[in-house]
Amino acid sequence: MTLSEVKMMLKELGIDVKYRYSKKVLSPPYITYYRVGSNAYYADGVTYFASSPIIIELYADDIDILLEERLESLLKEKGLAWEKDEDWIASENMYQITYEIEV
């Protein structure tokens, strides 16, 4: 799955989606996503396989269990395993739910 395919997948949720750094200001709920490097499997100077960890951040004023479940069902439907974390951003007065996937 490519980064653009990740974006298309996330847009299926029907909320705003943007790449990590954008001047566009969004109102919650919305999603940002970004790549955090790559994992290459290589030998003898040849890369045989490469994958990229992708961070998906869901921002919301309140916890929205149904939206989280929809996102998790979408990831499962696409065959993507994830790790999840939750944080409160006091300065923004909103929740950040973070998913890490690898594509």
C-alpha beads as a LAMMPS data file, in Angstrom:
LAMMPS data file: protein, C-alpha beads

103 atoms
102 bonds

1 atom types
1 bond types

-500.0 500.0 xlo xhi
-500.0 500.0 ylo yhi
-500.0 500.0 zlo zhi

Masses

1 110.0

Atoms # bond

1 1 1 0.000 0.000 0.000
2 1 1 1.364 3.405 -0.956
3 1 1 1.072 6.634 1.011
4 1 1 -1.539 7.925 -1.448
5 1 1 -3.531 4.704 -0.973
6 1 1 -3.398 5.270 2.800
7 1 1 -4.892 8.724 2.239
8 1 1 -7.660 7.327 0.010
9 1 1 -8.420 4.653 2.622
10 1 1 -8.682 7.230 5.417
11 1 1 -10.984 9.441 3.329
12 1 1 -13.497 6.563 3.386
13 1 1 -14.305 7.644 6.964
14 1 1 -15.901 10.830 5.643
15 1 1 -13.881 13.267 7.763
16 1 1 -11.072 15.654 6.788
17 1 1 -7.692 14.031 6.133
18 1 1 -4.378 15.821 5.632
19 1 1 -0.688 15.006 5.530
20 1 1 1.152 15.925 8.731
21 1 1 2.261 19.464 7.960
22 1 1 -0.284 21.571 6.166
23 1 1 -1.317 25.199 6.410
24 1 1 -4.937 24.110 6.111
25 1 1 -6.700 24.493 9.474
26 1 1 -9.243 21.761 10.159
27 1 1 -12.038 21.447 12.690
28 1 1 -12.249 18.238 14.716
29 1 1 -12.758 15.463 14.102
30 1 1 -9.996 15.098 11.532
31 1 1 -7.063 12.836 10.715
32 1 1 -3.422 13.532 9.961
33 1 1 -1.009 10.890 8.724
34 1 1 2.726 10.728 8.017
35 1 1 5.618 8.382 7.330
36 1 1 8.277 7.939 10.023
37 1 1 11.114 6.334 8.089
38 1 1 11.489 2.951 6.474
39 1 1 12.477 -0.584 7.315
40 1 1 14.579 -2.221 4.628
41 1 1 15.481 -5.887 4.450
42 1 1 18.617 -6.354 2.418
43 1 1 21.658 -8.553 1.894
44 1 1 24.722 -8.288 -0.295
45 1 1 23.901 -4.656 -1.104
46 1 1 20.430 -5.496 -2.481
47 1 1 17.157 -4.364 -0.909
48 1 1 14.721 -7.271 -1.089
49 1 1 11.840 -5.670 0.742
50 1 1 11.093 -2.276 2.278
51 1 1 8.211 -1.131 4.442
52 1 1 7.299 2.184 6.034
53 1 1 5.820 2.833 9.454
54 1 1 2.885 5.242 9.075
55 1 1 1.391 7.252 11.930
56 1 1 -2.326 8.030 11.775
57 1 1 -3.552 10.629 14.254
58 1 1 -7.260 11.074 14.920
59 1 1 -8.114 14.405 16.569
60 1 1 -11.461 14.994 18.286
61 1 1 -13.012 17.332 20.856
62 1 1 -14.483 14.342 22.690
63 1 1 -13.755 10.638 22.636
64 1 1 -15.708 9.151 19.741
65 1 1 -15.727 5.391 20.252
66 1 1 -17.816 4.788 17.112
67 1 1 -15.353 6.717 14.932
68 1 1 -12.430 4.818 16.467
69 1 1 -14.239 1.517 15.813
70 1 1 -14.909 2.550 12.200
71 1 1 -11.216 3.381 11.698
72 1 1 -10.125 0.111 13.317
73 1 1 -12.587 -1.879 11.180
74 1 1 -11.229 -0.145 8.067
75 1 1 -7.639 -1.017 9.026
76 1 1 -8.657 -4.621 9.692
77 1 1 -10.562 -4.796 6.376
78 1 1 -7.379 -3.670 4.559
79 1 1 -5.303 -6.294 6.380
80 1 1 -3.351 -3.751 8.434
81 1 1 -2.288 -4.455 12.006
82 1 1 -1.982 -1.449 14.295
83 1 1 -0.850 -0.213 17.668
84 1 1 -2.950 2.451 19.382
85 1 1 -2.337 5.186 21.945
86 1 1 -4.464 7.997 23.388
87 1 1 -3.428 11.438 24.592
88 1 1 -5.096 14.650 25.772
89 1 1 -3.641 17.834 24.259
90 1 1 -4.472 20.470 26.869
91 1 1 -3.224 23.412 24.784
92 1 1 -5.604 22.435 21.958
93 1 1 -8.367 21.150 24.247
94 1 1 -8.739 17.932 22.230
95 1 1 -7.946 14.244 22.215
96 1 1 -5.345 12.646 19.968
97 1 1 -5.746 8.951 19.192
98 1 1 -2.616 7.626 17.483
99 1 1 -2.424 4.483 15.361
100 1 1 0.815 3.082 13.990
101 1 1 0.647 0.827 10.963
102 1 1 3.297 -0.497 8.587
103 1 1 2.907 -0.567 4.813

Bonds

1 1 1 2
2 1 2 3
3 1 3 4
4 1 4 5
5 1 5 6
6 1 6 7
7 1 7 8
8 1 8 9
9 1 9 10
10 1 10 11
11 1 11 12
12 1 12 13
13 1 13 14
14 1 14 15
15 1 15 16
16 1 16 17
17 1 17 18
18 1 18 19
19 1 19 20
20 1 20 21
21 1 21 22
22 1 22 23
23 1 23 24
24 1 24 25
25 1 25 26
26 1 26 27
27 1 27 28
28 1 28 29
29 1 29 30
30 1 30 31
31 1 31 32
32 1 32 33
33 1 33 34
34 1 34 35
35 1 35 36
36 1 36 37
37 1 37 38
38 1 38 39
39 1 39 40
40 1 40 41
41 1 41 42
42 1 42 43
43 1 43 44
44 1 44 45
45 1 45 46
46 1 46 47
47 1 47 48
48 1 48 49
49 1 49 50
50 1 50 51
51 1 51 52
52 1 52 53
53 1 53 54
54 1 54 55
55 1 55 56
56 1 56 57
57 1 57 58
58 1 58 59
59 1 59 60
60 1 60 61
61 1 61 62
62 1 62 63
63 1 63 64
64 1 64 65
65 1 65 66
66 1 66 67
67 1 67 68
68 1 68 69
69 1 69 70
70 1 70 71
71 1 71 72
72 1 72 73
73 1 73 74
74 1 74 75
75 1 75 76
76 1 76 77
77 1 77 78
78 1 78 79
79 1 79 80
80 1 80 81
81 1 81 82
82 1 82 83
83 1 83 84
84 1 84 85
85 1 85 86
86 1 86 87
87 1 87 88
88 1 88 89
89 1 89 90
90 1 90 91
91 1 91 92
92 1 92 93
93 1 93 94
94 1 94 95
95 1 95 96
96 1 96 97
97 1 97 98
98 1 98 99
99 1 99 100
100 1 100 101
101 1 101 102
102 1 102 103
